[in-house]
């Protein structure tokens, strides 16, 4: 059988099953959750399951509190954003960048 972490009783704890195996919320989060692109911690609710607010885009995901522009550090929750490699920037900063690049070309 695959190596497993030390057995812990799940009695009275919230747990989740996957493929008929039970996991406590902490382990489930470590093993199966999406990870935040910014802080790389698992995206799970406080105490395990559920309610964490997060933003997902294609294969990437961010905690709401980690979802901010790489340049101006403003929150981008509920706004558009542009991806530049591993970083995300708000439309405002993208516009400034494009304008700056155009000015350099002149």
N, C-alpha and C positions, 0 to 999 in steps of 0.2 A: 504494500500500500504506500502511497506517496507520503513523504515526511509531513507531519502536521505539527502545528504549534502545540504547546502544552494544553492538554484538555482542560476546559473550564466548564463548570456547570452552567447550563443555560436556563435552569429553573428560575422563573421570576424575571428573566431578562428578555428584552426584545431581541428577537433573532430572525434571520431570514434563511430560507432554504434555497439552495441551488443544486440542481441535479440530485435531489433527495438527500443532500448533506446539509445539516444545520450549521450556520455560522452566526456568531454574535455580531452585533452591528459594527463594532470596531474592525474586526477581521474582514467582514464583508466589504467594508469601505476600502480597506487597504488592498484587497484582492480584485474587486470588480468595479469599483467606481471609476468614472471618468476622473482624470486629474486636471487640476487647474493649470492652464498654460502659463500663468504668471507665477503662482507660488508653488506649483507642483504638489500641493496637498490634495487628498481625495475630495471630491465634491459630494458631501453627504450632509444630511441634516444634523443639527446639534444633537448629540447623543445617538447618532446613527442614521436613521432612515428619513427620507422624505423632504422636509420643508425648505431646505436650502434654496435660495434663489440663485440662479446662475444663467449664464448666457452661453449658448452653444452655436457653433458655426462649423459646418462640415465636420471634420474630425476633432476640432478643438473645442475647449470649454473653459470658462472662467467663472469663479465666484463673482457675484455682483460687485462685491467690494474690491475685487482685483481687476475689474474691467475698466481700466482708465487709459487715456491717451499716453503713449510713451513719451511724447514731447511736452505737452502742457500739463499732464497729470490730471486733467479733468475727467470726471466720470462719463462714460459713454453708454450707460445703461439706458435703453430706450431710444438711443440715437443711432445714426449710421456710423460706420467706421470703415477704415481701409486697412488692409493687411499689408505690411512690408516685411517679408520674411517671417520671423517669429514675433515681430512686434506689431502692435495695432496703434493706429493713430486716428484722431478725429478728422472729419471732413475739413474743418477750419485749418488745422495744421497741414493737412495734405495740400490745400489750396495755397497756403503760404509757401510750402516747399516747392510746388510747381511754379509759382510766380518767381521765386528766388532762382530756380533753375533756368527759367526763361530769360531772366535778367542777365544771368551769367553767359548765356549763349550770344547775346547781342554784342 
